[in-house]
Amino acid sequence: MGAQWERERRETLFLMLPVLVSVLPHLPYLPAWAGVAFVVLFVWRFALVLSGRWLPRAFVRWVAALGCCAAVYAQYGTLLGREPGVVLLVLFLGVKLMEMQARRDLFVVIFLCFFLLLTAFFHSQSIATAAVVLVALYGLLAAMLTMQYRRAEASIGARLKLVGSMLAQALPLALVAFLLFPRAGGPLWGASTDEGRATTGLSDSMTVGNIARLGESDAIVFRVRFDGTPPPNALLYWRGPVFGDFDGRTWRALASPRGLGAPRIEYANDPTHRFAYEVTLEASGRDWLFALEMPLEADAGHHGAALRLPDLQLVATRPLHERIRYRVVSQTVFRIGADERDESLRPWLALPPGFAPRAVELASRWRRSGDAPQALVARALAMFREQSFRYTLEPPRLGVDSVDEFLFETRAGFCEHYASAFVVLMRAMAIPARIVTGYQGGERNPIDGYWLVRQADAHAWAEVWLAGLGWVRVDPTAAVDPARIEQGRRLAGRTPAGVAGTNASPWPLRIRSGLEAIGNAWNQFVLQYDGARQQSLLSRFGIDAGKRMRLAALLAVVLGATIVATALITLRPRSVRTPLQRCWDEFCARLAAIGLGRMMHETPSRYLARIERALDDESLARARRIVATYERLRYAVAEPEREAVRNLRLAVQAFQP
């Protein structure tokens, strides 16, 4: 940093880098003007340090602080709350840099950065955020250590090494506190995200074209770990919102699905089609819980009971603003609503008057043929399969009469186009039908065995009611593009189903699989370490984590024992030997091996004078050169050169008395 610079400038420069790293996790979440304002203040202060010019006057700093408050108030309408509080903290840190002169000011800046690092987890709790926070923490501690030196200053390498040693000593304490700190139910780091900030990719309505835009996103919606062998990809239908109300353009859920009554579900008594699994669902701001059709049991843990609506959608008791984990048992062979009555089926037959006249006329011709409902369903699927329909992620734009335009003009679309047109045809033939949205398929990570369901797997299919069979799933997309269902849209035409990331995959896929596995392990074992997992861990040692006082006492005892053990190891007196001293000790050890050991009170010259008669002329000459070199490097110079010490070590290693 330049020995010609005064001590304060060196300490300020050393602190500037960890200050910048402390703010980095916040920049993507700050308003653009706030990020620019901090960068301007930081660069201004950095330039002042390099130039050695005076800091701005107190009047300028007060105006800047008031301006920051006014800007935050204009942005949020308040100075209170999490978001405005974090923005104010970042801006005030930039202003504080402008009055950082005395040692006290440096400490204030460091502790502001400590608090800012804590608030970084409000935005994200990913492993990348934790890594940036750790780097900033390392730098801030090194800056604090720098300020503790008075006259003699250690090198930067020595400071960083000492901080690393301090963090290594603190690591066992942090680990014990993390494992044993009593959980109230949810994870310790279960800070909620802002409502509406995270979404799953589906919506509470479906307008033709929406899901097509989501098909290009690789964002993970949820992860699944099956207890045993997973079902084939063609059975991986993850049920979400169900739509039955159609206005000619947009599908929505029925106004009061709870008034329809719950249909009876009959599950096949076949254990080979029963699958138990655990779902880790990302925050969505919705109450939707995705499950493999059709769930037998569902347990949302401390998030409350999992409820099943009459349209068979699984929901939580409250919106999910944090990542959750829940267990489900599903049976893939089932029968739903075989005993439904006309009044409960009537809402699933409604069509807007005057809509899709060509589709309604086509359905009327099919219906007049007298075919059974099953045959009419097959006829519609055959039309999609045999005529010039095609599956595409970029369908042409449709006008007001979207179904007629799709069926008789464009004939190109994504899953929602086919599901919407199919349900309209079914209702026009007096067959109860509805649209089910959710996700289809998944991709197995070969490293950790979790199945990943992404935004790109968003899908829409249909359900029709048939006498004696109840509600039956019909996926028109499978008639047009079977690979989309058999392998999943993301895997079709690329690799065999469920083996993405194998040795045959390109190396970027393997790298991505590894990174995703690391992120999942971080989520599962750190962020999702809740009361249930704590109880599961401690129960192996016969400890009941549910008794808070006993757990708190255990935490105190283990922390105390860890502190004592760490103190015994790290506070043990140790003599630090320089490379020069190690050379001298090795020289004395070689002489001691032939019975010429050195006494504690002897100086190097006295020692050599006492033993010189026991050495031959050649060994004595070498010993005199070694002793003379050692005394010169040890006592005649303040800091021996590395090259001279290295040459002495080589001479000692070659010395054979």
C-alpha positions as CSV (number, residue, x, y, z in Angstrom):
1,M,0.0,0.0,0.0
2,G,3.0,2.3,0.0
3,A,5.1,2.8,3.1
4,Q,5.2,6.5,2.3
5,W,1.5,6.9,3.0
6,E,0.4,7.8,6.5
7,R,-1.1,5.1,8.7
8,E,-4.7,6.4,8.4
9,R,-4.7,6.2,4.6
10,R,-3.4,2.7,4.7
11,E,-6.1,1.6,7.1
12,T,-8.8,3.3,5.1
13,L,-7.7,1.7,1.9
14,F,-7.6,-1.7,3.5
15,L,-11.2,-1.2,4.7
16,M,-12.7,0.0,1.4
17,L,-12.7,-3.4,-0.4
18,P,-14.7,-5.3,2.3
19,V,-17.1,-2.3,2.5
20,L,-17.8,-2.7,-1.3
21,V,-18.2,-6.5,-1.0
22,S,-20.7,-6.0,1.9
23,V,-22.9,-3.9,-0.3
24,L,-22.7,-6.2,-3.4
25,P,-25.5,-8.7,-2.3
26,H,-27.9,-5.7,-2.0
27,L,-27.3,-4.1,-5.3
28,P,-29.6,-6.3,-7.4
29,Y,-32.5,-5.5,-5.0
30,L,-32.0,-1.8,-4.5
31,P,-33.7,0.8,-6.6
32,A,-31.5,1.8,-9.5
33,W,-31.0,5.4,-8.1
34,A,-29.9,4.1,-4.7
35,G,-27.3,1.7,-6.2
36,V,-25.9,4.5,-8.3
37,A,-25.9,6.9,-5.3
38,F,-23.8,4.5,-3.2
39,V,-21.4,3.8,-6.1
40,V,-20.9,7.6,-6.6
41,L,-20.2,8.1,-2.8
42,F,-17.9,5.1,-2.7
43,V,-15.8,6.2,-5.8
44,W,-15.7,9.8,-4.4
45,R,-14.3,8.6,-1.1
46,F,-11.9,6.2,-2.8
47,A,-10.6,9.1,-5.0
48,L,-10.1,11.3,-1.9
49,V,-8.0,8.6,-0.2
50,L,-5.8,8.3,-3.2
51,S,-5.4,12.0,-3.7
52,G,-5.0,12.9,0.0
53,R,-7.5,15.8,-0.3
54,W,-9.7,17.0,2.5
55,L,-13.1,15.4,3.1
56,P,-16.3,17.3,2.5
57,R,-17.5,19.7,5.1
58,A,-20.1,18.7,7.7
59,F,-22.7,20.9,5.9
60,V,-22.3,18.8,2.7
61,R,-22.7,15.6,4.7
62,W,-25.8,16.8,6.4
63,V,-27.4,17.8,3.1
64,A,-26.5,14.4,1.6
65,A,-28.1,12.5,4.6
66,L,-31.3,14.6,4.4
67,G,-31.4,14.0,0.6
68,C,-31.1,10.3,1.1
69,C,-34.0,10.3,3.6
70,A,-36.1,12.4,1.2
71,A,-35.4,10.1,-1.7
72,V,-36.3,6.9,0.3
73,Y,-39.5,8.5,1.5
74,A,-40.4,9.5,-2.1
75,Q,-39.7,5.9,-3.2
76,Y,-41.6,4.0,-0.5
77,G,-43.8,6.6,1.2
78,T,-42.3,5.8,4.6
79,L,-38.9,5.5,6.3
80,L,-40.0,2.4,8.3
81,G,-40.1,-1.2,7.2
82,R,-37.6,-3.7,5.8
83,E,-37.1,-2.4,2.3
84,P,-36.7,1.3,3.1
85,G,-34.6,0.4,6.1
86,V,-32.1,-1.5,4.1
87,V,-31.9,1.2,1.4
88,L,-31.3,3.8,4.1
89,L,-28.6,1.7,5.7
90,V,-26.8,1.4,2.4
91,L,-27.0,5.1,1.7
92,F,-26.0,6.1,5.2
93,L,-23.0,3.8,4.9
94,G,-21.9,5.7,1.8
95,V,-22.4,9.0,3.6
96,K,-20.4,7.7,6.6
97,L,-17.5,7.0,4.4
98,M,-17.3,10.8,3.8
99,E,-16.5,11.5,7.5
100,M,-14.3,8.4,8.1
101,Q,-11.2,10.0,9.7
102,A,-10.6,8.9,13.3
103,R,-10.2,5.3,14.4
104,R,-13.7,5.4,16.0
105,D,-15.2,6.2,12.6
106,L,-13.5,3.1,11.1
107,F,-15.1,0.9,13.7
108,V,-18.5,2.5,13.1
109,V,-18.2,1.7,9.4
110,I,-17.2,-1.9,10.2
111,F,-20.2,-2.5,12.5
112,L,-22.5,-0.9,9.9
113,C,-21.2,-3.4,7.4
114,F,-21.8,-6.3,9.9
115,F,-25.4,-5.3,10.2
116,L,-25.7,-4.9,6.4
117,L,-24.4,-8.4,5.9
118,L,-27.1,-9.7,8.2
119,T,-29.8,-7.9,6.1
120,A,-28.5,-9.5,2.9
121,F,-30.3,-12.7,3.9
122,F,-33.6,-10.8,3.6
123,H,-33.2,-10.9,-0.1
124,S,-31.6,-14.3,-0.7
125,Q,-30.5,-17.2,1.4
126,S,-28.7,-19.0,-1.4
127,I,-25.2,-20.5,-1.0
128,A,-23.9,-17.8,-3.3
129,T,-25.1,-15.1,-0.9
130,A,-23.6,-16.9,2.0
131,A,-20.2,-17.1,0.2
132,V,-20.2,-13.4,-0.5
133,V,-21.1,-12.7,3.1
134,L,-18.3,-14.9,4.3
135,V,-15.8,-13.1,2.0
136,A,-16.9,-9.7,3.3
137,L,-16.8,-10.9,6.9
138,Y,-13.3,-12.2,6.4
139,G,-12.2,-8.8,5.0
140,L,-13.9,-6.8,7.8
141,L,-12.3,-8.9,10.5
142,A,-8.9,-8.4,8.8
143,A,-9.6,-4.6,8.8
144,M,-10.4,-4.7,12.5
145,L,-7.2,-6.6,13.1
146,T,-5.3,-4.0,11.1
147,M,-6.5,-1.3,13.4
148,Q,-5.3,-3.1,16.5
149,Y,-1.6,-2.8,15.5
150,R,0.1,0.2,16.9
151,R,3.7,0.8,15.9
152,A,4.7,-2.5,14.4
153,E,2.4,-3.6,11.5
154,A,2.2,-7.2,10.3
155,S,2.1,-8.0,6.6
156,I,-1.2,-8.4,4.9
157,G,-0.6,-12.1,4.4
158,A,0.0,-12.5,8.2
159,R,-3.2,-10.6,9.0
160,L,-5.3,-12.8,6.7
161,K,-3.7,-15.9,8.1
162,L,-4.5,-14.8,11.6
163,V,-8.2,-14.0,10.7
164,G,-8.5,-17.5,9.1
165,S,-7.2,-19.0,12.3
166,M,-9.8,-17.0,14.4
167,L,-12.6,-18.1,12.1
168,A,-11.5,-21.7,12.3
169,Q,-11.6,-21.5,16.1
170,A,-15.1,-20.0,15.9
171,L,-16.4,-22.6,13.5
172,P,-17.0,-25.4,16.1
173,L,-19.0,-22.9,18.3
174,A,-21.1,-21.8,15.3
175,L,-21.8,-25.5,14.3
176,V,-22.9,-26.4,17.9
177,A,-25.2,-23.4,18.1
178,F,-26.7,-24.1,14.7
179,L,-27.4,-27.8,15.5
180,L,-28.7,-27.3,19.1
181,F,-30.4,-23.9,19.1
182,P,-34.1,-24.6,19.8
183,R,-36.3,-24.2,16.8
184,A,-39.8,-22.8,17.2
185,G,-41.1,-25.0,14.3
186,G,-39.8,-23.5,11.1
187,P,-36.2,-23.2,10.0
188,L,-34.0,-20.7,11.9
189,W,-33.4,-18.8,8.7
190,G,-37.0,-18.9,7.6
191,A,-37.3,-15.2,6.8
192,S,-40.3,-14.7,4.6
193,T,-40.0,-13.1,1.2
194,D,-42.2,-10.2,0.1
195,E,-45.6,-11.3,-1.1
196,G,-45.8,-11.6,-4.8
197,R,-42.1,-11.4,-5.4
198,A,-41.7,-15.2,-6.1
199,T,-44.0,-17.1,-8.3
200,T,-44.3,-20.6,-9.5
201,G,-44.9,-19.8,-13.1
202,L,-48.6,-20.7,-13.2
203,S,-51.5,-18.3,-12.7
204,D,-55.0,-18.4,-11.2
205,S,-56.2,-17.9,-14.8
206,M,-55.2,-19.2,-18.2
207,T,-55.3,-17.1,-21.4
208,V,-54.0,-18.8,-24.5
209,G,-50.4,-17.9,-24.9
210,N,-49.4,-17.4,-21.2
211,I,-47.9,-20.8,-20.6
212,A,-46.0,-20.7,-23.9
213,R,-44.0,-17.8,-22.6
214,L,-43.1,-19.7,-19.5
215,G,-41.9,-22.7,-21.5
216,E,-38.5,-21.1,-21.9
217,S,-37.7,-20.7,-18.2
218,D,-35.3,-23.1,-16.4
219,A,-36.2,-21.8,-12.9
220,I,-36.8,-24.7,-10.5
221,V,-40.4,-24.8,-9.1
222,F,-39.9,-27.8,-6.8
223,R,-37.7,-30.8,-6.2
224,V,-39.0,-34.3,-5.5
225,R,-37.2,-37.2,-3.7
226,F,-39.0,-40.6,-4.2
227,D,-38.6,-43.2,-1.4
228,G,-38.2,-45.9,-4.0
229,T,-38.4,-46.4,-7.7
230,P,-40.1,-43.4,-9.3
231,P,-43.0,-43.8,-11.8
232,P,-42.3,-43.5,-15.5
233,N,-42.2,-40.0,-17.0
234,A,-45.6,-40.4,-18.7
235,L,-47.3,-40.6,-15.3
236,L,-45.6,-37.6,-13.8
237,Y,-48.6,-35.2,-13.8
238,W,-48.2,-32.7,-10.9
239,R,-51.7,-31.3,-10.4
240,G,-52.2,-27.6,-9.8
241,P,-55.1,-25.1,-10.4
242,V,-58.2,-26.4,-12.1
243,F,-60.2,-24.1,-14.5
244,G,-63.9,-24.5,-15.4
245,D,-65.2,-21.0,-16.0
246,F,-64.6,-19.7,-19.6
247,D,-65.5,-16.3,-21.0
248,G,-64.3,-17.0,-24.6
249,R,-60.7,-15.9,-24.0
250,T,-59.7,-16.7,-20.5
251,W,-60.2,-19.8,-18.3
252,R,-60.6,-19.3,-14.6
253,A,-61.5,-21.4,-11.6
254,L,-65.2,-21.8,-10.8
255,A,-66.4,-19.0,-8.5
256,S,-67.3,-21.4,-5.6
257,P,-65.7,-24.8,-6.0
258,R,-66.4,-25.7,-2.4
259,G,-70.1,-25.6,-3.1
260,L,-69.8,-28.4,-5.7
261,G,-69.2,-31.1,-3.1
262,A,-66.2,-33.4,-2.9
263,P,-66.2,-36.2,-5.4
264,R,-65.5,-39.8,-4.2
265,I,-62.1,-41.1,-5.0
266,E,-61.6,-44.9,-5.4
267,Y,-58.0,-46.0,-5.2
268,A,-56.7,-49.3,-6.7
269,N,-55.4,-51.7,-4.2
270,D,-52.1,-52.0,-6.1
271,P,-48.9,-51.2,-4.1
272,T,-46.9,-51.2,-7.4
273,H,-48.6,-48.0,-8.4
274,R,-48.3,-46.3,-5.0
275,F,-45.4,-43.8,-4.5
276,A,-44.2,-42.0,-1.4
277,Y,-42.1,-38.9,-1.9
278,E,-41.0,-35.6,-0.4
279,V,-41.5,-32.3,-2.2
280,T,-39.4,-29.2,-1.6
281,L,-41.4,-26.4,-3.0
282,E,-39.9,-22.9,-3.7
283,A,-41.7,-19.8,-2.4
284,S,-44.6,-18.8,-4.6
285,G,-46.8,-16.4,-2.7
286,R,-49.7,-18.8,-3.4
287,D,-51.2,-21.6,-1.4
288,W,-50.8,-24.2,-4.1
289,L,-49.2,-27.6,-3.2
290,F,-48.2,-29.7,-6.2
291,A,-48.7,-33.5,-5.9
292,L,-48.6,-36.5,-8.2
293,E,-52.0,-37.5,-9.3
294,M,-53.7,-38.7,-7.2
295,P,-52.6,-38.0,-3.6
296,L,-53.6,-40.4,-0.9
297,E,-52.0,-38.7,2.0
298,A,-50.3,-35.3,2.3
299,D,-48.5,-33.7,5.3
300,A,-47.3,-30.1,5.1
301,G,-45.6,-30.3,8.5
302,H,-45.5,-27.1,10.5
303,H,-47.2,-25.3,7.6
304,G,-50.5,-26.9,8.7
305,A,-52.7,-29.4,7.0
306,A,-52.8,-29.9,3.3
307,L,-56.3,-29.4,2.1
308,R,-57.9,-31.0,-1.0
309,L,-60.5,-28.8,-2.8
310,P,-63.5,-30.4,-4.6
311,D,-61.7,-29.9,-7.9
312,L,-59.0,-32.1,-6.4
313,Q,-56.4,-29.3,-6.2
314,L,-54.1,-29.6,-3.1
315,V,-53.6,-26.3,-1.2
316,A,-52.0,-25.1,2.0
317,T,-53.8,-23.2,4.8
318,R,-52.0,-20.0,3.9
319,P,-49.9,-18.5,1.1
320,L,-46.4,-19.8,0.9
321,H,-43.8,-17.0,1.2
322,E,-40.9,-19.3,2.0
323,R,-39.5,-22.6,0.7
324,I,-41.4,-25.5,2.3
325,R,-41.0,-29.3,2.4
326,Y,-43.9,-31.7,2.6
327,R,-44.5,-35.4,2.2
328,V,-47.1,-37.1,-0.1
329,V,-48.2,-40.6,-0.8
330,S,-49.9,-40.9,-4.3
331,Q,-51.7,-43.7,-6.1
332,T,-51.4,-43.4,-9.9
333,V,-54.4,-45.8,-10.6
334,F,-57.7,-44.4,-9.3
335,R,-61.3,-43.5,-10.2
336,I,-62.8,-40.1,-9.4
337,G,-66.4,-39.1,-9.1
338,A,-68.1,-42.1,-10.7
339,D,-71.2,-41.2,-8.7
340,E,-71.4,-37.5,-9.8
341,R,-74.9,-36.2,-10.3
342,D,-76.3,-33.8,-13.0
343,E,-76.3,-30.8,-10.7
344,S,-72.7,-31.2,-9.8
345,L,-71.7,-31.7,-13.4
346,R,-73.6,-28.8,-14.9
347,P,-71.0,-26.1,-14.1
348,W,-68.5,-28.2,-16.2
349,L,-70.7,-27.9,-19.3
350,A,-71.1,-24.1,-19.6
351,L,-69.9,-22.3,-22.7
352,P,-70.2,-18.6,-23.5
353,P,-73.1,-17.9,-25.9
354,G,-72.2,-17.3,-29.5
355,F,-68.6,-18.4,-29.0
356,A,-66.6,-20.6,-31.5
357,P,-69.5,-21.3,-33.9
358,R,-67.4,-23.5,-36.2
359,A,-66.2,-25.6,-33.3
360,V,-69.7,-25.9,-31.9
361,E,-71.0,-26.9,-35.4
362,L,-68.3,-29.5,-35.8
363,A,-69.1,-30.9,-32.3
364,S,-72.8,-31.1,-33.2
365,R,-72.1,-33.1,-36.3
366,W,-70.0,-35.6,-34.3
367,R,-72.7,-35.8,-31.6
368,R,-75.4,-36.5,-34.2
369,S,-73.5,-39.6,-35.3
370,G,-74.7,-41.3,-32.1
371,D,-71.3,-42.4,-31.0
372,A,-70.7,-43.1,-27.3
373,P,-68.8,-40.4,-25.3
374,Q,-65.7,-42.5,-25.2
375,A,-65.8,-42.7,-29.0
376,L,-66.3,-38.9,-29.3
377,V,-63.2,-38.3,-27.1
378,A,-61.2,-40.7,-29.3
379,R,-62.5,-38.9,-32.4
380,A,-61.3,-35.5,-31.2
381,L,-57.9,-36.9,-30.3
382,A,-57.7,-38.6,-33.7
383,M,-58.3,-35.2,-35.4
384,F,-55.3,-33.7,-33.5
385,R,-53.2,-36.7,-34.3
386,E,-54.0,-37.3,-38.0
387,Q,-54.6,-33.8,-39.4
388,S,-52.0,-31.1,-39.8
389,F,-51.8,-29.9,-36.2
390,R,-48.3,-29.3,-34.8
391,Y,-46.8,-28.6,-31.4
392,T,-44.8,-25.4,-31.1
393,L,-43.5,-23.1,-28.4
394,E,-44.0,-20.0,-30.6
395,P,-47.7,-20.2,-31.8
396,P,-49.2,-17.5,-34.0
397,R,-51.2,-14.8,-32.3
398,L,-54.9,-15.5,-32.0
399,G,-57.8,-13.1,-32.1
400,V,-61.0,-12.9,-30.1
401,D,-62.4,-16.3,-31.3
402,S,-59.2,-18.2,-30.3
403,V,-60.6,-21.7,-30.5
404,D,-62.0,-21.5,-34.0
405,E,-58.8,-19.8,-35.3
406,F,-56.7,-22.5,-33.7
407,L,-58.8,-25.5,-34.9
408,F,-59.5,-24.3,-38.5
409,E,-56.7,-21.8,-39.4
410,T,-53.4,-21.8,-37.5
411,R,-53.4,-25.4,-36.1
412,A,-50.2,-24.7,-34.3
413,G,-49.9,-24.3,-30.5
414,F,-48.7,-25.2,-27.2
415,C,-50.4,-27.5,-24.6
416,E,-52.9,-24.8,-23.5
417,H,-54.1,-24.3,-27.1
418,Y,-54.9,-28.1,-27.3
419,A,-56.4,-28.3,-23.8
420,S,-58.6,-25.3,-24.4
421,A,-59.9,-26.4,-27.8
422,F,-60.5,-30.0,-26.6
423,V,-62.5,-28.9,-23.6
424,V,-64.7,-26.6,-25.7
425,L,-65.3,-29.5,-28.2
426,M,-66.3,-31.8,-25.3
427,R,-68.7,-29.3,-23.7
428,A,-70.3,-28.6,-27.1
429,M,-71.0,-32.4,-27.2
430,A,-72.5,-32.3,-23.7
431,I,-69.5,-34.1,-22.1
432,P,-68.5,-32.4,-18.8
433,A,-64.9,-31.3,-19.1
434,R,-62.4,-29.0,-17.4
435,I,-58.8,-27.8,-17.8
436,V,-56.1,-28.9,-15.3
437,T,-52.9,-26.9,-15.1
438,G,-49.7,-27.9,-13.4
439,Y,-46.4,-29.5,-14.4
440,Q,-45.7,-32.6,-16.4
441,G,-42.5,-34.7,-16.3
442,G,-39.3,-33.8,-14.5
443,E,-35.6,-34.2,-14.8
444,R,-33.6,-36.4,-12.5
445,N,-30.3,-35.0,-11.1
446,P,-27.9,-38.0,-11.2
447,I,-25.8,-36.6,-8.4
448,D,-28.3,-36.4,-5.6
449,G,-31.2,-38.3,-7.0
450,Y,-33.7,-35.5,-6.7
451,W,-36.2,-34.9,-9.6
452,L,-36.3,-31.3,-10.7
453,V,-39.5,-29.8,-12.0
454,R,-38.9,-26.5,-13.7
455,Q,-41.0,-23.6,-15.2
456,A,-40.4,-25.2,-18.6
457,D,-42.4,-28.2,-17.4
458,A,-45.6,-26.1,-17.0
459,H,-48.4,-28.0,-18.7
460,A,-52.1,-28.0,-19.3
461,W,-54.3,-31.0,-19.9
462,A,-58.0,-31.9,-19.7
463,E,-60.4,-34.0,-17.7
464,V,-63.7,-35.4,-19.0
465,W,-66.4,-37.1,-17.1
466,L,-67.6,-40.4,-18.5
467,A,-70.4,-42.5,-17.1
468,G,-69.1,-45.4,-15.1
469,L,-65.5,-44.1,-15.2
470,G,-65.8,-40.7,-13.5
471,W,-63.3,-38.0,-14.3
472,V,-60.7,-39.3,-16.8
473,R,-57.5,-37.5,-17.6
474,V,-57.1,-36.8,-21.4
475,D,-54.0,-35.0,-22.6
476,P,-54.5,-33.8,-26.2
477,T,-50.9,-32.8,-26.4
478,A,-49.9,-36.4,-26.3
479,A,-51.9,-37.0,-29.5
480,V,-49.8,-34.3,-31.3
481,D,-46.4,-34.7,-29.7
482,P,-46.1,-38.0,-27.7
483,A,-42.4,-37.3,-26.9
484,R,-43.5,-34.3,-24.8
485,I,-45.3,-36.6,-22.4
486,E,-43.2,-39.8,-22.6
487,Q,-39.9,-38.0,-22.1
488,G,-40.9,-34.5,-21.0
489,R,-40.6,-31.3,-23.1
490,R,-37.1,-30.5,-21.8
491,L,-35.7,-34.0,-22.6
492,A,-37.6,-34.9,-25.8
493,G,-35.1,-35.3,-28.6
494,R,-32.1,-34.7,-26.3
495,T,-31.5,-37.6,-24.0
496,P,-33.4,-40.6,-22.7
497,A,-36.0,-39.9,-20.1
498,G,-34.8,-39.2,-16.7
499,V,-31.0,-39.5,-17.4
500,A,-30.1,-35.9,-18.1
501,G,-26.6,-35.2,-16.9
502,T,-25.3,-38.8,-17.3
503,N,-21.9,-39.5,-18.8
504,A,-23.4,-39.2,-22.3
505,S,-24.5,-35.6,-21.5
506,P,-22.4,-32.6,-22.5
507,W,-20.1,-31.4,-19.7
508,P,-22.1,-28.2,-19.2
509,L,-25.1,-30.3,-18.1
510,R,-22.9,-32.2,-15.7
511,I,-21.6,-29.0,-14.2
512,R,-25.1,-27.6,-13.9
513,S,-26.2,-30.9,-12.2
514,G,-23.4,-30.5,-9.7
515,L,-24.2,-26.9,-8.9
516,E,-27.9,-27.7,-8.5
517,A,-27.1,-30.6,-6.2
518,I,-24.9,-28.4,-4.1
519,G,-27.7,-25.8,-3.9
520,N,-30.2,-28.4,-3.0
521,A,-28.0,-29.7,-0.2
522,W,-27.6,-26.2,1.1
523,N,-31.4,-25.8,1.0
524,Q,-32.1,-29.2,2.6
525,F,-29.5,-29.3,5.4
526,V,-29.0,-25.6,6.2
527,L,-32.0,-23.5,5.3
528,Q,-34.5,-26.2,5.9
529,Y,-33.0,-27.4,9.2
530,D,-36.2,-27.1,11.2
531,G,-37.6,-28.5,14.4
532,A,-38.5,-31.9,12.8
533,R,-35.0,-32.4,11.4
534,Q,-33.5,-31.3,14.7
535,Q,-35.6,-33.8,16.5
536,S,-34.7,-36.5,14.0
537,L,-30.9,-35.8,14.5
538,L,-31.0,-35.6,18.3
539,S,-33.3,-38.6,18.8
540,R,-30.4,-40.8,17.5
541,F,-28.6,-39.8,20.8
542,G,-31.7,-40.2,23.0
543,I,-32.3,-36.5,23.3
544,D,-35.9,-35.0,23.1
545,A,-35.6,-31.7,21.2
546,G,-39.2,-30.9,22.1
547,K,-38.2,-30.0,25.7
548,R,-36.9,-26.5,25.3
549,M,-35.3,-26.1,28.7
550,R,-33.4,-29.4,28.4
551,L,-32.3,-28.5,24.9
552,A,-31.1,-25.0,26.1
553,A,-29.2,-26.6,28.9
554,L,-27.6,-29.1,26.5
555,L,-26.6,-26.2,24.2
556,A,-25.0,-24.3,27.1
557,V,-23.1,-27.4,28.3
558,V,-21.8,-28.3,24.8
559,L,-20.8,-24.7,24.0
560,G,-18.9,-24.5,27.3
561,A,-17.1,-27.8,26.6
562,T,-16.3,-26.6,23.1
563,I,-14.9,-23.3,24.4
564,V,-12.8,-25.1,27.0
565,A,-11.5,-27.6,24.4
566,T,-10.7,-24.9,21.9
567,A,-8.9,-22.8,24.6
568,L,-6.8,-25.8,25.7
569,I,-5.7,-26.3,22.1
570,T,-5.2,-22.7,21.0
571,L,-3.9,-21.1,24.2
572,R,-1.1,-23.7,24.7
573,P,2.2,-21.9,24.9
574,R,4.1,-22.4,21.6
575,S,7.5,-21.1,20.5
576,V,7.4,-19.8,17.0
577,R,10.6,-20.6,15.1
578,T,11.8,-18.6,12.1
579,P,13.3,-20.4,9.1
580,L,16.7,-19.2,10.4
581,Q,16.2,-20.7,13.8
582,R,15.1,-24.0,12.2
583,C,18.3,-24.1,10.2
584,W,20.3,-23.7,13.5
585,D,18.3,-26.3,15.3
586,E,18.9,-28.8,12.5
587,F,22.7,-28.1,12.6
588,C,22.8,-28.7,16.4
589,A,20.7,-31.9,15.9
590,R,23.2,-33.3,13.4
591,L,26.1,-32.7,15.9
592,A,24.0,-34.1,18.8
593,A,23.5,-37.3,16.8
594,I,27.3,-38.1,17.1
595,G,27.4,-37.1,20.8
596,L,28.3,-33.4,20.4
597,G,25.1,-31.9,21.8
598,R,24.8,-28.2,22.6
599,M,24.3,-26.9,26.2
600,M,21.5,-24.5,26.8
601,H,23.7,-21.6,27.9
602,E,26.2,-21.9,25.1
603,T,26.4,-19.3,22.4
604,P,27.1,-20.5,18.8
605,S,30.8,-19.5,19.0
606,R,31.3,-21.1,22.5
607,Y,29.6,-24.2,21.3
608,L,31.9,-24.6,18.3
609,A,35.0,-23.8,20.3
610,R,34.1,-26.7,22.7
611,I,33.6,-29.3,20.1
612,E,36.1,-28.3,17.4
613,R,38.7,-31.0,18.6
614,A,36.1,-33.7,17.9
615,L,35.7,-32.7,14.3
616,D,38.0,-33.4,11.3
617,D,39.5,-30.5,9.4
618,E,36.9,-30.6,6.6
619,S,33.9,-30.8,9.0
620,L,35.3,-28.1,11.2
621,A,35.8,-25.7,8.2
622,R,32.1,-26.3,7.2
623,A,30.9,-25.9,10.7
624,R,32.8,-22.5,11.1
625,R,31.2,-21.2,7.9
626,I,27.8,-22.3,9.1
627,V,28.2,-20.7,12.5
628,A,29.6,-17.4,11.0
629,T,26.8,-17.2,8.6
630,Y,24.2,-17.9,11.3
631,E,25.6,-15.2,13.6
632,R,25.7,-12.6,10.8
633,L,22.1,-13.3,9.8
634,R,20.8,-13.6,13.4
635,Y,22.5,-10.6,15.0
636,A,24.0,-8.3,12.3
637,V,20.9,-7.6,10.1
638,A,17.4,-6.7,11.1
639,E,15.7,-8.9,8.5
640,P,17.7,-11.7,6.8
641,E,17.3,-12.1,3.1
642,R,15.4,-15.2,2.0
643,E,18.2,-16.2,-0.4
644,A,20.8,-16.1,2.3
645,V,18.6,-18.2,4.6
646,R,18.0,-20.7,1.8
647,N,21.8,-21.0,1.1
648,L,22.4,-21.6,4.8
649,R,19.7,-24.4,4.9
650,L,21.4,-26.1,1.9
651,A,24.8,-25.9,3.7
652,V,23.3,-27.4,6.9
653,Q,21.6,-30.2,4.9
654,A,25.0,-31.0,3.2
655,F,26.8,-31.0,6.6
656,Q,27.8,-34.6,7.6
657,P,30.1,-34.5,10.7
